[in-house]
Amino acid sequence: MPDPCDSRWNALFRSMELESLPPIDRALIENRRVLVTGAGGSIGSALVRQAASLAPRDLVLLEASEQGLFQLTQDLEAAYTAVLGSVCDEKLLRELFEFHRFDVVLHAAAFKHVPLLESQAFAAIANNALGTRALVRVAAEAGTPRFVLLSTDKAVEPVSMLGVSKRIAELVTLAAGFTVIRLGNVLASAGSVLPYFQQQLDRGEPLTVTHPEVSRYFVTLADAVHLLLLALGERPQLFVPQMGEPVLIREVAHRLLASISEPHPGIVYTGLRPGEKLNEILVAAKEMLAGRAGFPLRAVITPQPAPQQLSAALDALEAAVQERNLSQLLNGIRLLVPDYRPGEQIENLLAQQARTEVRA
């Protein structure tokens, strides 16, 4: 079977590739001091390799996973500085910015697994939202000229803790005058559907799809990196790529099964998982699109809270995380994402915490 990241796999999904992307402006990276967060992840490592090919003056790789950072540095030929640490460590961030004086920050660090984060609300908010707050604050105070946050379509009208945490990260980044780009599912990234299907095929198991009508926007890893670097060169705002129609996951499974010759059990439908939507969208009903003809990115005009409201809500979230108070956390979330309604798993955890407090 093909490796999820090799050309044979991507050839199966050529229809998902974006066409005629304009070239990246080399001057954005060349001779610049660049920080990549989440450098050991699928997208982060691809960003690192692309940035390294553009001859930065200084390339710093920030990664919380020791194994991820180790694997990345094994075959990286360019000069780099590897830093094992988290965006939540503001003291570390200040040391890095003071020493390196970054020109460019590419922020790809995030927890991203939807069902898992439904039971890990404090970690999701701490890492994705408050970690972004710390990074943005330090970058803004240091006068960093260019900063891009990698966001997700799950931040649009979010129903999951992942989506909520990334929506708050968007608001924090935009409030500082930095750039956000929202992408759909990245083909063959760690934890995405394609490697998952690959593992099932290797074990001779049925391909599991949550629902016959579940669909997602897809973008190749190479296109994701290219789009992020295109956004880096634009005036800071929120961007979404100009993409085609979302793809039914069952069609992905059917196309994969059609590419193999050996017998296979087929497809099994398992039901939507906690925090999952049937269909994702790239732009919310309350948002407006803008953009120029022929350019692969479109600007999104999105509602933003007043600075004082944003700061107060983030302070409330920090206190809730420190105290591990789920009710307080949800109240803080609603200050910034008022339409969010927690799913069944979050509600169960809230009831469990309430019972524990009564017994105490």
C-alpha positions in Angstrom: 0.0 0.0 0.0 1.2 3.6 -0.7 2.6 5.7 2.1 0.1 8.5 2.9 2.7 11.2 2.1 4.1 9.8 -1.1 3.2 10.9 -4.7 1.2 7.7 -5.4 -1.2 8.7 -2.6 -1.5 12.3 -3.7 -2.1 11.2 -7.3 -5.3 9.6 -6.1 -6.5 13.1 -5.1 -5.3 15.4 -7.9 -8.7 16.9 -8.1 -8.2 18.3 -4.7 -5.1 20.2 -5.6 -5.4 24.0 -6.2 -4.4 25.2 -9.7 -2.1 28.0 -10.8 -1.0 29.3 -7.4 1.2 32.4 -7.7 4.8 32.1 -6.7 5.9 32.8 -3.1 7.7 36.1 -2.6 11.2 34.8 -1.6 12.0 38.1 0.0 9.4 37.4 2.8 11.8 34.7 4.2 15.2 35.3 2.7 17.6 36.8 5.2 14.8 37.0 7.7 14.7 35.7 11.3 11.9 33.2 11.3 10.1 31.3 14.1 7.9 28.3 13.3 5.7 27.0 16.2 4.5 23.4 16.1 7.5 22.8 14.0 7.4 19.0 14.5 3.8 18.5 13.3 2.8 17.6 9.8 2.2 21.2 8.6 4.8 22.7 10.9 7.6 20.5 9.5 6.5 21.2 5.9 6.6 24.9 6.7 10.1 24.5 8.2 11.4 22.7 5.1 9.8 25.3 2.8 11.2 28.2 4.9 14.6 26.6 5.0 14.7 26.4 1.2 14.2 30.2 1.1 17.5 31.0 2.9 16.4 32.6 6.2 19.0 34.3 8.3 17.8 32.5 11.4 15.3 29.6 11.6 14.0 28.7 15.1 11.9 25.5 15.5 9.6 25.6 18.6 8.0 22.2 19.4 6.4 20.8 22.5 6.9 17.1 21.4 10.4 15.8 22.0 9.9 13.0 19.5 8.4 15.4 16.9 11.4 17.8 17.2 13.9 15.0 17.1 12.4 13.5 14.0 12.3 16.8 12.2 16.0 17.6 12.9 17.3 14.2 11.7 17.3 15.2 8.1 17.1 18.9 8.1 20.2 20.2 6.3 19.7 23.9 6.8 21.0 25.8 9.8 18.4 26.0 12.6 17.9 26.4 16.3 15.7 23.7 17.9 13.7 24.6 21.0 11.8 22.1 23.0 9.0 24.1 24.6 5.4 25.3 24.5 3.8 28.5 23.3 2.1 28.5 26.7 5.5 29.3 28.3 5.6 33.1 28.1 8.9 33.4 29.8 10.5 31.1 27.2 8.8 33.1 24.4 10.2 36.4 25.8 13.7 34.9 25.9 13.4 33.7 22.3 12.1 37.0 21.0 14.7 39.0 22.9 17.5 37.0 21.6 16.4 36.3 18.0 14.3 39.4 17.3 12.0 37.6 14.8 10.9 39.2 11.5 8.4 36.4 10.8 6.3 34.1 13.0 4.5 31.1 11.5 2.2 29.8 14.2 1.1 26.2 13.5 1.2 24.9 17.1 -2.1 23.5 18.2 -4.0 20.6 19.7 -6.3 19.5 16.9 -8.2 16.2 17.5 -11.9 17.0 17.8 -13.2 14.0 19.8 -10.3 14.0 22.2 -10.5 17.7 23.0 -14.2 17.3 23.8 -13.0 15.7 27.1 -10.0 18.0 27.4 -11.5 21.4 27.5 -8.9 23.0 29.8 -6.0 21.8 27.7 -7.7 22.9 24.5 -8.3 26.4 25.7 -4.9 26.7 27.4 -2.9 25.5 24.4 -4.8 26.8 21.4 -6.4 30.0 22.8 -4.2 31.2 25.7 -1.0 29.9 24.1 -1.8 32.0 21.1 -2.5 34.9 23.4 0.9 34.6 25.0 2.7 34.3 21.6 0.7 37.2 20.1 1.4 39.4 23.1 5.1 38.8 23.0 5.3 39.2 19.3 3.3 42.5 19.4 5.5 43.9 22.2 8.6 42.9 20.2 7.3 44.7 17.1 7.3 41.6 15.0 6.4 42.7 11.4 4.8 39.5 10.1 2.8 36.9 12.0 0.4 34.3 10.6 -1.8 32.0 12.6 -2.9 28.7 10.9 -6.6 28.3 11.7 -9.2 25.8 10.7 -12.7 25.6 9.2 -13.8 24.1 12.6 -13.5 27.7 14.0 -16.5 28.7 11.9 -19.7 28.6 13.9 -17.9 26.2 16.2 -19.7 23.3 17.9 -16.5 21.6 19.3 -13.9 22.6 21.9 -11.3 22.5 19.2 -13.3 24.9 17.1 -14.0 27.3 19.9 -10.4 27.4 21.0 -9.3 28.2 17.4 -12.0 30.8 17.0 -10.7 32.6 20.1 -7.1 32.3 18.7 -8.4 34.0 15.5 -9.8 36.9 17.5 -6.6 37.3 19.5 -4.5 37.3 16.4 -6.7 39.7 14.5 -6.9 42.1 17.4 -3.1 42.5 17.4 -3.1 43.4 13.7 -1.7 40.0 12.6 -2.8 37.6 9.9 -5.0 34.5 10.1 -5.5 31.8 7.4 -8.3 29.2 7.7 -7.8 25.9 6.0 -9.8 22.7 5.7 -8.5 19.2 6.3 -4.9 18.9 5.2 -4.3 15.7 3.2 -2.1 13.1 4.8 -1.4 15.2 7.9 -1.0 13.3 11.2 -4.4 12.2 12.5 -6.3 13.1 9.3 -8.6 10.7 7.5 -6.1 9.4 4.9 -3.4 8.0 7.2 -6.3 6.6 9.3 -7.7 4.8 6.2 -4.2 3.6 5.4 -3.9 2.0 8.9 -7.2 0.2 8.5 -6.3 -1.1 5.0 -2.9 -2.4 6.4 -4.8 -4.3 9.1 -7.4 -5.6 6.7 -10.2 -3.8 8.5 -13.2 -2.0 7.0 -12.8 1.7 6.3 -14.9 3.5 9.0 -16.8 6.6 7.9 -18.9 8.4 10.5 -21.9 9.3 8.3 -22.8 8.7 4.6 -23.2 12.5 4.1 -20.3 13.8 6.1 -18.1 16.1 3.9 -14.9 18.1 4.4 -12.8 20.7 2.5 -9.4 19.2 1.6 -6.1 20.8 0.7 -2.8 19.1 0.0 0.1 19.7 2.4 2.1 21.5 -0.3 -0.9 23.8 -1.1 -1.5 24.5 2.6 2.1 25.7 3.1 2.0 27.7 -0.1 -1.3 29.4 0.9 0.1 30.3 4.3 3.2 31.9 2.8 1.0 33.8 0.3 -1.0 35.1 3.2 2.2 36.2 4.9 2.8 38.7 2.0 -0.7 40.2 2.2 -2.1 43.0 4.4 -2.9 41.5 7.8 -6.5 40.1 7.9 -8.4 36.8 8.0 -8.1 34.8 4.8 -9.7 31.7 3.4 -8.6 29.9 0.2 -10.7 29.9 -2.9 -11.6 26.2 -3.0 -14.0 23.9 -4.8 -16.8 22.0 -3.3 -16.4 20.0 -0.1 -15.7 16.3 -0.6 -17.8 13.4 0.8 -15.6 11.2 3.0 -17.4 8.1 1.7 -16.2 9.2 -1.8 -12.7 9.4 -0.6 -13.0 5.9 0.8 -14.6 4.5 -2.4 -11.8 6.1 -4.5 -9.2 4.6 -2.3 -10.7 1.1 -2.4 -10.9 1.4 -6.2 -7.2 1.9 -6.3 -6.3 -1.5 -4.7 -6.5 -4.9 -6.1 -6.7 -7.2 -3.1 -10.1 -8.1 -1.4 -11.3 -5.7 1.3 -14.2 -5.6 3.7 -15.5 -2.3 2.4 -17.0 0.6 4.4 -18.7 0.7 7.7 -20.7 3.8 9.0 -20.1 4.4 12.7 -22.0 7.7 13.6 -20.7 11.2 14.2 -18.2 11.5 17.0 -18.3 14.0 19.8 -17.8 17.6 18.6 -18.1 16.7 14.9 -20.2 18.5 12.3 -21.8 16.8 9.4 -20.5 19.5 7.1 -17.9 22.2 7.6 -17.9 25.7 6.1 -15.1 28.2 5.6 -17.1 31.4 6.2 -19.8 32.0 8.8 -23.2 33.5 8.2 -22.2 36.7 10.0 -19.0 37.1 8.0 -18.5 38.7 4.6 -16.1 37.8 1.8 -13.8 40.2 -0.1 -10.9 39.7 -2.5 -9.4 40.3 -5.9 -10.1 38.3 -9.0 -7.5 35.7 -9.8 -5.9 35.5 -6.4 -6.3 32.2 -4.5 -7.0 33.9 -1.1 -10.1 35.8 -0.2 -10.3 38.2 2.8 -13.0 37.6 5.4 -14.6 40.5 7.3 -15.4 38.9 10.7 -17.1 40.3 13.8 -14.6 41.2 16.5 -15.1 42.1 20.2 -14.0 45.4 21.7 -10.4 45.2 23.0 -11.6 45.5 26.6 -14.1 42.7 26.1 -11.5 40.5 24.6 -9.0 41.1 27.3 -11.5 40.5 30.1 -12.8 37.3 28.5 -9.2 36.0 28.1 -8.4 36.8 31.7 -11.6 34.9 32.8 -10.4 31.9 30.7 -7.0 32.0 32.2 -8.5 32.0 35.7 -10.9 29.2 34.8 -8.0 27.1 33.4 -5.9 27.7 36.6 -8.8 26.7 38.8 -10.1 24.0 36.5 -13.6 25.4 36.8 -15.5 24.2 33.7 -18.6 26.4 34.4 -16.4 29.5 34.5 -14.5 28.3 31.4 -17.8 28.0 29.4 -18.9 31.5 30.6 -15.6 32.9 29.4 -16.0 31.2 26.0 -19.5 32.6 25.6 -18.2 36.1 26.1 -16.3 35.7 22.8 -18.3 33.0 21.0 -21.9 33.7 22.2 -23.5 31.2 19.9 -21.5 28.2 21.1 -23.4 25.5 22.8 -21.4 22.7 24.5 -21.9 19.2 23.3 -23.1 16.2 25.3 -19.7 15.2 26.5 -19.0 18.7 27.8 -22.4 18.9 29.5 -21.7 15.5 31.2 -18.4 16.8 32.5 -20.1 20.0 33.7 -22.7 18.0 35.6 -20.0 15.7 37.1 -18.1 18.7 38.3 -21.2 20.2 39.8 -21.9 17.0 41.7 -18.3 16.9 43.0 -18.6 20.5 44.3 -21.9 19.6 46.1 -20.3 16.6 47.8 -17.3 18.8 48.8 
